[in-house]
Amino acid sequence: MDYSLIISRLGQQVREKRTNRGLTQAQLADLAGLTRQKVIAVEKGTLSVAMVAYARVLGALDCEFAVIPAVLPTLEELADLFE
């Protein structure tokens, strides 16, 4: 599986957790000790974001990484890869 799709999915999950908790990007950034721009990059799945930024965001959301078997990409995810 393409690593960019994995990072994209992680960013989407971070965004969902943040919005489900009623937090703005600025509030999450403050909790994680990051800039709002870094939180935006995490949520977009920007490939240059360091793993420590993901860890800080997930820690601020009281979440952690879990390694699970990959699932096949959806048609929408495949289309996004070719944009």
DAUR-V933192 format. One record per residue. N is the residue number from 1. RES is the residue in three letters. OMEGA is omega in radians with two decimals (* if undefined). Layout:
N | RES | OMEGA
N | RES | OMEGA
This chain:
1 | MET | -3.12
2 | ASP | -3.11
3 | TYR | 3.13
4 | SER | 3.09
5 | LEU | 3.12
6 | ILE | 3.12
7 | ILE | 3.11
8 | SER | 3.11
9 | ARG | 3.11
10 | LEU | 3.10
11 | GLY | 3.10
12 | GLN | 3.13
13 | GLN | 3.08
14 | VAL | 3.13
15 | ARG | 3.13
16 | GLU | 3.13
17 | LYS | -3.13
18 | ARG | -3.10
19 | THR | 3.09
20 | ASN | 3.12
21 | ARG | 3.09
22 | GLY | -3.12
23 | LEU | 2.97
24 | THR | 3.08
25 | GLN | 3.13
26 | ALA | 3.13
27 | GLN | 3.11
28 | LEU | 3.11
29 | ALA | 3.12
30 | ASP | 3.13
31 | LEU | -3.08
32 | ALA | -3.10
33 | GLY | -3.14
34 | LEU | 3.03
35 | THR | 3.08
36 | ARG | 3.13
37 | GLN | 3.11
38 | LYS | 3.09
39 | VAL | 3.08
40 | ILE | 3.13
41 | ALA | 3.09
42 | VAL | -3.10
43 | GLU | 3.10
44 | LYS | -3.09
45 | GLY | 3.11
46 | THR | -3.02
47 | LEU | -3.08
48 | SER | -3.13
49 | VAL | -3.12
50 | ALA | 3.13
51 | MET | 3.14
52 | VAL | 3.10
53 | ALA | 3.07
54 | TYR | -3.13
55 | ALA | -3.14
56 | ARG | 3.12
57 | VAL | 3.14
58 | LEU | 3.08
59 | GLY | 3.12
60 | ALA | 3.10
61 | LEU | -3.07
62 | ASP | 3.12
63 | CYS | 3.07
64 | GLU | 3.07
65 | PHE | 2.99
66 | ALA | 3.12
67 | VAL | -3.12
68 | ILE | 3.10
69 | PRO | 3.13
70 | ALA | 3.03
71 | VAL | 3.13
72 | LEU | 3.12
73 | PRO | 3.06
74 | THR | 3.09
75 | LEU | 3.12
76 | GLU | 3.12
77 | GLU | 3.09
78 | LEU | 3.11
79 | ALA | -3.14
80 | ASP | -3.14
81 | LEU | -3.08
82 | PHE | 3.11
83 | GLU | *
